[in-house]
Amino acid sequence: MLGSGLLSGLAVTAKNLVGSFHDPARLTTVEYPEQQAKLPEAYRNFPFLVSENATDPMGTLRCVACQICEKECPPQCIYIEKSKDKKPDATGKLQLYPAIFDIDTSVCMSCQICVEVCPFEAIKMDQVFAIATTDRFDALLLKREQLAKPNAYYHTIHPTEAAEVDARLATERKAAAEKAAAAAAAKAAAPKPPAPPPAA
Amino acid sequence: MIASDISPLASRLSSGAHTRAVTDPFHGDLLEVSMGPHHPSTHGVFRMQVTLDGETIVKLKPVFGYLHRNHEKLGESTSYLGSMPYTDRLDYLNSMTNNWAYALAVEQLAGQPVPERAEYLRVILAELTRLLNHTCLAGFLLQDCGCSGTPLMYAFREREKILDLFEALSGSRMMCNFQRFGGCRTDASPEWLAAAKQLTDGYGAFLDEYERLITGNEILMARTQGVGALKPDLAISAGITGPMLRATGVDYDLRKVDGYGFYPRFEFRVPLGDHGDTYDRYMIRVLEMRESIKIIQQAFATLPAGPVMDPKAKLRGFRPKPGEAYGRIEGPRGEIGFYLVSDGTPNPYRYRVRPPSFVNLTLLEDLCLGHTVADAVIILGSIDIVLGEVDR
């Protein structure tokens, strides 16, 4: 019958219209910003730097300024300058640190490649998306101080991933400590090497 | 025979089938209209320079390149890994299949094996992408017909559910950047798999609802049947691929022809059209979605455990041996392929994309001649282009 297709279509819309008043499954939107949908754990937008200690974020950055992320970043939005001096890291080993670490978030495309290539678990993806500003140059160029966020914050946004990272770092540090202790013990047990001849 | 098909303009004009006689006293001049680049019906920044005789199109020149961003040259100056997030931005509705095609090309180049679970995940994600893309197309096609709102919103409601799945897995709704050379970036959690399975099982019901809404609609039939009909030999000689080719009745699906990934392990049919018109192109997509649901359900039933990343795969310092490779898959819009030449350095020597929308768009004039401006909008919608991929 001509028009039966039209009528069946109208029946579908009528059913959805009525359903939207009493069926919560049909209410697919939320009233932002009063209500906010829960972000999935994997959600990413811009990178931040992980620091071990919330009270001294600059002193306990995991980043050792190796510049791998700077080289691998496809749109080249990271700028790093190495420090001249060295500071002890979480294990007490002397390491370089970034004297300058800038991320231009107007260039960043949130691809997460910096996170994947970082061998020190020092850079991770943040979830703060409400970052609109009136200044499109300086306000979007994030400095080291704005990027540094404590490890506890990383645990709040990516709990599963952060727990894995912490476990991995703990085993690595334990192995490194044992190796250092064994080396020290071996050094103590070994007879003292003969004193080097005085420089000519 | 094919040559005469390629230039139907001359034959149509000489036969006078769709144009008024020149002796018509009311025959005015031909009118040139520039549709686009900023026109909602052109699905992006695309311009159709049409010459009209009254309301009938006698000439159409597609003008594109407004979104050109040097994708292929950029690929030569970034590392192999660095191009992966850029492939998301080619066809930004289907980033998962773009990632897969590129990963496949690099894996062929480097002889990199992929674990079984990763191949299954790739199939699941590619078919979810197909559902997403075809759902969008069905919504937009009705929007192009002038039915603003209802079907598009129904389609987007379902699309959003798939995007939520992508976001939970990869961290981003559209720019997934998920495939890597030698596997997938992360493994899917059991909760994710359960959610994806639930969505797939419920998708058939949505398709039923959507088909009740519009497939039998008399107005849609009147607007689309016989509009923009494409002949199979012309489609083949122009290199058309994907649903647009299959709507003309040509049985060519890379999932069957190449058997890449684990597709030979799954049972599915390749739906074929008969007339090659706009209505067939719409119906092919609906039927393909039903086949995709079957593939995903089979993949869930047989998903093996194991790693999703080859342990020997290298992320940094990736230098394939000198050589060349062409990786292609059946994307939702057609054959998406990446051609790579390596000279042993970390960057490809040559990087080339074979975009399905760009090739399919080349026949726009042949499809539109003799139809009205309003039909051209529907025909363009049924070709299913994304300008990010056309312009690159």
Chai-1 contact restraints between the chains, C-beta under 6 A:
chainA,res_idxA,chainB,res_idxB,connection_type,confidence,min_distance_angstrom,max_distance_angstrom,comment,restraint_id
A,G5,B,G216,contact,1.0,0.0,6.0,A-B,restraint_1
A,G5,B,N217,contact,1.0,0.0,6.0,A-B,restraint_2
A,G5,B,E218,contact,1.0,0.0,6.0,A-B,restraint_3
A,L6,B,N217,contact,1.0,0.0,6.0,A-B,restraint_4
A,L6,B,E218,contact,1.0,0.0,6.0,A-B,restraint_5
A,S8,B,R212,contact,1.0,0.0,6.0,A-B,restraint_6
A,G9,B,L213,contact,1.0,0.0,6.0,A-B,restraint_7
A,G9,B,N217,contact,1.0,0.0,6.0,A-B,restraint_8
A,V12,B,E209,contact,1.0,0.0,6.0,A-B,restraint_9
A,V12,B,R212,contact,1.0,0.0,6.0,A-B,restraint_10
A,V12,B,L213,contact,1.0,0.0,6.0,A-B,restraint_11
A,T13,B,T150,contact,1.0,0.0,6.0,A-B,restraint_12
A,T28,B,R157,contact,1.0,0.0,6.0,A-B,restraint_13
A,P40,B,E167,contact,1.0,0.0,6.0,A-B,restraint_14
A,P40,B,A168,contact,1.0,0.0,6.0,A-B,restraint_15
A,A42,B,A168,contact,1.0,0.0,6.0,A-B,restraint_16
A,A42,B,G171,contact,1.0,0.0,6.0,A-B,restraint_17
A,Y43,B,G171,contact,1.0,0.0,6.0,A-B,restraint_18
A,R44,B,G171,contact,1.0,0.0,6.0,A-B,restraint_19
A,P74,B,T78,contact,1.0,0.0,6.0,A-B,restraint_20
A,P74,B,G82,contact,1.0,0.0,6.0,A-B,restraint_21
A,P74,B,P85,contact,1.0,0.0,6.0,A-B,restraint_22
A,C111,B,P85,contact,1.0,0.0,6.0,A-B,restraint_23
A,C111,B,N177,contact,1.0,0.0,6.0,A-B,restraint_24
A,V117,B,R316,contact,1.0,0.0,6.0,A-B,restraint_25
